[in-house]
Amino acid sequence: MVVPQAPFRRPLTFPITQKGQVTMPAEIRLLLGVGPKDRIQYTVDGDGRVWVSAVESSVERLRGKYKPVAGQEHVSFEQMADDAMQDIADETMREMSAP
């Protein structure tokens, strides 16, 4: 399949389900580089236009952040999960307090 080039010059129209859901067409998913379980972000600008972008996953943001500790052979999964959740909470608070 060929990945489409942006911007699209033809309108893409989608129905909204009773639950408020919209199916994103394959060409848009390819353009954004997203798939099942990935997240997207909607941003509304001052002109009322809605922008859609891919959101980097929490796991991707944390890749390479945790290194083995010298002299420590094993860190429990629970400790890694606690550390990761704290980092995500700290990052979220920084983003929320940014102007």
Buried (B, 14 or more C-beta within 10 A) or exposed (E): EEEEEEEEEEEEEEEEEEEEEEEBEEBBBBBBEBEEEBEEEEEEEEEEEEEEEBEEEEEEEBEEEEEEEEEEEEEEEEEEEEBBEEBEEEEEEEEEEEE
